[in-house]
Amino acid sequence: MTAPAQEWLRLDTWLWQARFLRSRADCARLAEAGGVRINRQPTEKPHARVRVGDVLTIAPPGGHDVRVITIRALGSRRGPASEARTLYEDIPAAPG
């Protein structure tokens, strides 16, 4: 019998696997600093659960280069950049 697929992943782990920052500790610090929203809800918890379909708003310190993405898959490892890009889809900014 095979194990069921995991339905959620820790926020800091997912950000690390998707290669948004170099280390998982950096991802945890970003979350603790309030730099991530999950489905428009602010979080300061690196251990917050994320699922496929969640929308993340990622705002690094300083507020520049804010990215809004949809989670398309949960990773099982930190792979190459080409693999990491399959975990999410960028949502383009609204014009104007």
VOPA-589306 format. One record per residue: residue number from 1; x, y, z of N, C-alpha, C in turn. Coordinates in Angstrom, 2 decimals. Layout:
<rs>
+-----+---------+---------+---------+---------+---------+---------+---------+---------+---------+
|   n |    n_px |    n_py |    n_pz |   ca_px |   ca_py |   ca_pz |    c_px |    c_py |    c_pz |
+-----+---------+---------+---------+---------+---------+---------+---------+---------+---------+
| NUM |       X |       Y |       Z |       X |       Y |       Z |       X |       Y |       Z |
...
+-----+---------+---------+---------+---------+---------+---------+---------+---------+---------+
</rs>
This chain:
<rs>
+-----+---------+---------+---------+---------+---------+---------+---------+---------+---------+
|   n |    n_px |    n_py |    n_pz |   ca_px |   ca_py |   ca_pz |    c_px |    c_py |    c_pz |
+-----+---------+---------+---------+---------+---------+---------+---------+---------+---------+
|   1 |    0.85 |   -1.19 |    0.00 |    0.00 |    0.00 |    0.00 |    0.89 |    1.24 |    0.00 |
|   2 |    0.56 |    2.23 |   -0.81 |    1.36 |    3.46 |   -0.88 |    0.85 |    4.47 |    0.13 |
|   3 |    1.74 |    5.34 |    0.56 |    1.37 |    6.39 |    1.51 |    0.57 |    7.47 |    0.78 |
|   4 |   -0.41 |    8.06 |    1.46 |   -1.18 |    9.12 |    0.81 |   -0.30 |   10.35 |    0.57 |
|   5 |   -0.60 |   11.08 |   -0.46 |    0.15 |   12.30 |   -0.78 |   -0.08 |   13.33 |    0.32 |
|   6 |    0.96 |   14.06 |    0.66 |    0.84 |   15.08 |    1.69 |   -0.03 |   16.21 |    1.17 |
|   7 |   -0.95 |   16.66 |    2.01 |   -1.90 |   17.69 |    1.60 |   -1.42 |   19.10 |    1.92 |
|   8 |   -0.41 |   19.24 |    2.75 |    0.09 |   20.55 |    3.14 |    1.59 |   20.47 |    3.40 |
|   9 |    2.19 |   21.66 |    3.47 |    3.63 |   21.77 |    3.74 |    3.84 |   23.03 |    4.56 |
|  10 |    4.86 |   23.04 |    5.40 |    5.19 |   24.24 |    6.16 |    5.54 |   25.37 |    5.18 |
|  11 |    5.14 |   26.58 |    5.52 |    5.41 |   27.75 |    4.69 |    6.90 |   27.90 |    4.42 |
|  12 |    7.73 |   27.86 |    5.48 |    9.16 |   28.06 |    5.27 |    9.79 |   26.97 |    4.43 |
|  13 |    9.33 |   25.74 |    4.57 |    9.84 |   24.63 |    3.77 |    9.46 |   24.82 |    2.31 |
|  14 |    8.19 |   25.20 |    2.05 |    7.76 |   25.38 |    0.66 |    8.53 |   26.51 |    0.00 |
|  15 |    8.69 |   27.64 |    0.70 |    9.44 |   28.76 |    0.13 |   10.87 |   28.36 |   -0.21 |
|  16 |   11.48 |   27.56 |    0.65 |   12.85 |   27.08 |    0.43 |   12.91 |   26.15 |   -0.78 |
|  17 |   11.96 |   25.21 |   -0.86 |   11.93 |   24.28 |   -2.00 |   11.67 |   25.00 |   -3.30 |
|  18 |   10.89 |   26.08 |   -3.26 |   10.58 |   26.86 |   -4.47 |   11.67 |   27.88 |   -4.78 |
|  19 |   12.72 |   27.89 |   -3.96 |   13.91 |   28.71 |   -4.17 |   13.66 |   30.21 |   -4.13 |
|  20 |   12.81 |   30.65 |   -3.20 |   12.61 |   32.09 |   -3.04 |   13.75 |   32.72 |   -2.26 |
|  21 |   14.36 |   31.95 |   -1.36 |   15.54 |   32.41 |   -0.61 |   16.53 |   31.26 |   -0.52 |
|  22 |   17.76 |   31.59 |   -0.13 |   18.84 |   30.59 |   -0.14 |   18.73 |   29.52 |    0.94 |
|  23 |   18.22 |   29.89 |    2.11 |   18.16 |   28.90 |    3.19 |   16.77 |   28.87 |    3.80 |
|  24 |   16.46 |   27.75 |    4.45 |   15.17 |   27.63 |    5.11 |   15.09 |   28.62 |    6.27 |
|  25 |   16.21 |   28.87 |    6.94 |   16.22 |   29.84 |    8.03 |   15.86 |   31.24 |    7.52 |
|  26 |   16.35 |   31.60 |    6.34 |   15.99 |   32.89 |    5.74 |   14.48 |   32.95 |    5.45 |
|  27 |   13.94 |   31.84 |    4.98 |   12.50 |   31.78 |    4.70 |   11.70 |   31.93 |    5.99 |
|  28 |   12.17 |   31.31 |    7.06 |   11.50 |   31.43 |    8.36 |   11.55 |   32.87 |    8.85 |
|  29 |   12.70 |   33.53 |    8.71 |   12.83 |   34.93 |    9.13 |   11.90 |   35.84 |    8.33 |
|  30 |   11.77 |   35.59 |    7.03 |   10.87 |   36.38 |    6.19 |    9.43 |   36.26 |    6.71 |
|  31 |    9.01 |   35.04 |    7.02 |    7.66 |   34.83 |    7.55 |    7.50 |   35.51 |    8.91 |
|  32 |    8.47 |   35.35 |    9.80 |    8.40 |   35.96 |   11.13 |    8.34 |   37.48 |   11.06 |
|  33 |    8.95 |   38.06 |   10.04 |    8.95 |   39.52 |    9.87 |    7.65 |   40.02 |    9.23 |
|  34 |    6.73 |   39.11 |    8.91 |    5.46 |   39.51 |    8.31 |    5.55 |   39.74 |    6.82 |
|  35 |    6.54 |   39.15 |    6.17 |    6.75 |   39.37 |    4.74 |    5.95 |   38.46 |    3.84 |
|  36 |    5.06 |   37.63 |    4.42 |    4.27 |   36.71 |    3.59 |    2.81 |   36.76 |    4.05 |
|  37 |    1.92 |   36.78 |    3.07 |    0.49 |   36.64 |    3.33 |    0.02 |   35.36 |    2.64 |
|  38 |   -0.85 |   34.64 |    3.29 |   -1.45 |   33.43 |    2.72 |   -2.92 |   33.72 |    2.50 |
|  39 |   -3.34 |   33.70 |    1.24 |   -4.73 |   34.00 |    0.89 |   -5.18 |   35.33 |    1.52 |
|  40 |   -4.34 |   36.35 |    1.38 |   -4.57 |   37.71 |    1.86 |   -4.48 |   37.85 |    3.38 |
|  41 |   -4.24 |   36.78 |    4.11 |   -4.17 |   36.84 |    5.56 |   -2.71 |   36.93 |    5.99 |
|  42 |   -2.35 |   37.96 |    6.76 |   -0.96 |   38.07 |    7.21 |   -0.61 |   36.91 |    8.14 |
|  43 |    0.62 |   36.47 |    8.08 |    1.10 |   35.44 |    8.99 |    2.51 |   35.77 |    9.42 |
|  44 |    2.83 |   35.41 |   10.64 |    4.19 |   35.54 |   11.15 |    4.69 |   34.17 |   11.59 |
|  45 |    4.04 |   33.13 |   11.08 |    4.37 |   31.77 |   11.49 |    5.07 |   31.01 |   10.36 |
|  46 |    6.34 |   30.69 |   10.53 |    7.03 |   29.89 |    9.51 |    6.42 |   28.51 |    9.36 |
|  47 |    5.74 |   28.05 |   10.41 |    5.14 |   26.71 |   10.38 |    3.70 |   26.72 |    9.86 |
|  48 |    3.22 |   27.86 |    9.35 |    1.87 |   27.92 |    8.79 |    1.76 |   26.90 |    7.65 |
|  49 |    0.60 |   26.30 |    7.52 |    0.39 |   25.28 |    6.48 |   -0.02 |   25.92 |    5.17 |
|  50 |    0.63 |   25.50 |    4.10 |    0.23 |   25.94 |    2.76 |   -0.20 |   24.72 |    1.96 |
|  51 |   -1.14 |   24.95 |    1.06 |   -1.72 |   23.88 |    0.25 |   -1.75 |   24.30 |   -1.22 |
|  52 |   -1.92 |   23.35 |   -2.08 |   -2.07 |   23.64 |   -3.50 |   -3.30 |   24.54 |   -3.66 |
|  53 |   -3.15 |   25.60 |   -4.45 |   -4.24 |   26.56 |   -4.68 |   -4.14 |   27.80 |   -3.82 |
|  54 |   -3.34 |   27.76 |   -2.74 |   -3.17 |   28.95 |   -1.91 |   -2.48 |   30.05 |   -2.72 |
|  55 |   -2.83 |   31.29 |   -2.41 |   -2.20 |   32.45 |   -3.03 |   -1.29 |   33.10 |   -2.00 |
|  56 |   -0.01 |   33.24 |   -2.33 |    0.95 |   33.86 |   -1.44 |    1.33 |   35.24 |   -1.98 |
|  57 |    1.39 |   36.20 |   -1.08 |    1.92 |   37.51 |   -1.39 |    3.23 |   37.60 |   -0.63 |
|  58 |    4.32 |   37.75 |   -1.36 |    5.65 |   37.74 |   -0.77 |    6.25 |   39.12 |   -0.94 |
|  59 |    6.51 |   39.77 |    0.19 |    7.06 |   41.13 |    0.18 |    8.35 |   41.13 |    0.99 |
|  60 |    9.49 |   41.14 |    0.33 |   10.75 |   41.18 |    1.07 |   10.89 |   42.48 |    1.83 |
|  61 |   11.77 |   42.53 |    2.84 |   11.97 |   43.77 |    3.59 |   12.25 |   44.95 |    2.66 |
|  62 |   11.66 |   46.06 |    2.95 |   11.81 |   47.23 |    2.10 |   10.62 |   47.42 |    1.18 |
|  63 |    9.81 |   46.36 |    0.99 |    8.60 |   46.45 |    0.21 |    8.75 |   46.48 |   -1.30 |
|  64 |    9.98 |   46.32 |   -1.81 |   10.19 |   46.32 |   -3.26 |   10.03 |   44.90 |   -3.79 |
|  65 |    9.69 |   44.79 |   -5.06 |    9.58 |   43.48 |   -5.73 |    8.58 |   42.55 |   -5.06 |
|  66 |    7.39 |   43.06 |   -4.74 |    6.33 |   42.23 |   -4.17 |    5.88 |   41.25 |   -5.24 |
|  67 |    5.77 |   39.99 |   -4.88 |    5.31 |   38.95 |   -5.82 |    4.04 |   38.31 |   -5.29 |
|  68 |    3.12 |   38.05 |   -6.18 |    1.90 |   37.32 |   -5.85 |    1.92 |   36.05 |   -6.68 |
|  69 |    1.80 |   34.92 |   -6.00 |    1.90 |   33.63 |   -6.70 |    0.80 |   32.69 |   -6.23 |
|  70 |    0.49 |   31.72 |   -7.06 |   -0.42 |   30.64 |   -6.70 |    0.40 |   29.36 |   -6.58 |
|  71 |    0.20 |   28.63 |   -5.50 |    0.90 |   27.37 |   -5.32 |    0.28 |   26.32 |   -6.23 |
|  72 |    1.08 |   25.73 |   -7.11 |    0.61 |   24.72 |   -8.05 |    0.94 |   23.30 |   -7.60 |
|  73 |    1.98 |   23.15 |   -6.77 |    2.37 |   21.82 |   -6.31 |    3.16 |   21.95 |   -5.02 |
|  74 |    3.17 |   20.89 |   -4.24 |    4.00 |   20.81 |   -3.05 |    5.24 |   20.01 |   -3.40 |
|  75 |    6.37 |   20.53 |   -3.08 |    7.61 |   19.84 |   -3.41 |    7.90 |   18.71 |   -2.45 |
|  76 |    8.79 |   17.85 |   -2.86 |    9.25 |   16.77 |   -1.98 |   10.73 |   16.95 |   -1.66 |
|  77 |   11.36 |   17.93 |   -2.33 |   12.78 |   18.21 |   -2.11 |   13.10 |   19.58 |   -2.69 |
|  78 |   14.31 |   20.07 |   -2.41 |   14.78 |   21.31 |   -3.03 |   15.59 |   20.90 |   -4.25 |
|  79 |   14.96 |   20.95 |   -5.39 |   15.59 |   20.53 |   -6.62 |   16.18 |   21.71 |   -7.38 |
|  80 |   16.51 |   21.49 |   -8.63 |   17.06 |   22.57 |   -9.46 |   16.00 |   23.65 |   -9.72 |
|  81 |   16.47 |   24.82 |  -10.15 |   15.57 |   25.95 |  -10.39 |   14.46 |   25.60 |  -11.37 |
|  82 |   14.77 |   24.82 |  -12.39 |   13.74 |   24.45 |  -13.37 |   12.61 |   23.65 |  -12.71 |
|  83 |   12.95 |   22.82 |  -11.75 |   11.93 |   22.06 |  -11.02 |   11.17 |   22.96 |  -10.05 |
|  84 |   11.88 |   23.87 |   -9.41 |   11.25 |   24.78 |   -8.45 |   10.19 |   25.65 |   -9.13 |
|  85 |   10.44 |   26.07 |  -10.37 |    9.48 |   26.93 |  -11.07 |    8.15 |   26.22 |  -11.36 |
|  86 |    8.12 |   24.90 |  -11.30 |    6.87 |   24.18 |  -11.53 |    5.99 |   24.16 |  -10.29 |
|  87 |    6.51 |   24.62 |   -9.16 |    5.74 |   24.61 |   -7.91 |    4.78 |   25.78 |   -7.78 |
|  88 |    4.94 |   26.81 |   -8.61 |    4.10 |   27.99 |   -8.48 |    3.87 |   28.65 |   -9.83 |
|  89 |    2.90 |   29.56 |   -9.82 |    2.61 |   30.38 |  -11.02 |    2.49 |   31.82 |  -10.56 |
|  90 |    3.21 |   32.71 |  -11.21 |    3.13 |   34.13 |  -10.89 |    1.78 |   34.69 |  -11.35 |
|  91 |    1.21 |   35.54 |  -10.51 |   -0.01 |   36.26 |  -10.88 |    0.44 |   37.66 |  -11.28 |
|  92 |    0.23 |   38.06 |  -12.54 |    0.69 |   39.38 |  -12.98 |   -0.03 |   40.51 |  -12.25 |
|  93 |    0.69 |   41.60 |  -12.06 |    0.11 |   42.78 |  -11.40 |   -0.96 |   43.40 |  -12.30 |
|  94 |   -1.98 |   43.93 |  -11.66 |   -3.03 |   44.60 |  -12.44 |   -2.48 |   45.88 |  -13.05 |
|  95 |   -2.83 |   46.16 |  -14.29 |   -2.33 |   47.38 |  -14.92 |   -2.90 |   48.63 |  -14.25 |
|  96 |   -2.07 |   49.67 |  -14.22 |   -2.53 |   50.96 |  -13.73 |   -2.32 |   51.10 |  -12.31 |
+-----+---------+---------+---------+---------+---------+---------+---------+---------+---------+
</rs>
